[in-house]
Every structure is written in C-alpha cells, then in structure tokens.
Amino acid sequence: MNFLLNWIVTSLAVAIAAAIVPGIMPYGPVDTWIAFACTGLVLGFVNALIKPFVTVISLPVTLITLGIFQLVVNSFMLSLAGWLSVNIFGAGIAIAGFGSAFAGSIIVSIMCALLGSVAKD
C-alpha cells in the first residue's frame, strides 16, 4: 500500500509541476494522466536506485555548497525520469531544458512533501 501511495503522490506532484512550469509537458500518444503516472513510477525507481549513488558521488560538492547542489541532483533525476519514461513506456514528460528541470524539481519536492504529509494523516 505504501508503494501505491508514493506512486500516486509522485504522479500528482509531477502533474502539478507540469501545470506550473512552462517547459514541462506531457509527451506520448496517451492521455496526460497516463504520462504523469509513467513518469511518477519511473521517478520513484530513479530516486530509489540511482539517486543514492549520485548523492554519495556528489557529496564533496554538496558539502562545499552547503546542500544547494542537491537541487541540481534532483533536477538531473527528474530529467532522467522523464527521458526513461518516454523511452521505456512511450509516455512521460518532455523537459525543455535545465531551467525547467530545476524549477520542476523544486516544485515536485515541495508537492511530494505536502501531499505525502496529507496522505499519511
């Protein structure tokens, strides 16, 4: 049940980011909610499997920048999840550039925190 709840929360956060950030849009020949669901699923796997390694590798830079570099890592994880979801499922999100990924990752992080706290109560 926890996996399903995290998947729904992440998918909603990606949908909110796509609605707010102009450079993020659903991609694929499917309904938009399926594109967001595919991206939410892949983002969950990317955050669970790849992000810990990238975080450890970038730890010196993160310490020097007092944690701000973690926003860059989150941006790359969102871009990677969008790219993988499009190439694996044929549906996902298209991100125009790094600025859109950066703004989108901030919104996704905030929305996941807010929606996750509401959903667990």
Secondary structure, 3 states (H helix, E strand, C coil): CHHHHHHHHHHHHHHHHHHHCCCEEEECCCCHHHHHHHHHHHHHHHHHHCHHHHHHHCHHHHHHCCCCHHHHHHHHHHHHHHHHHHHHHCCEEEECCHHHHHHHHHHHHHHHHHHHHHHHC
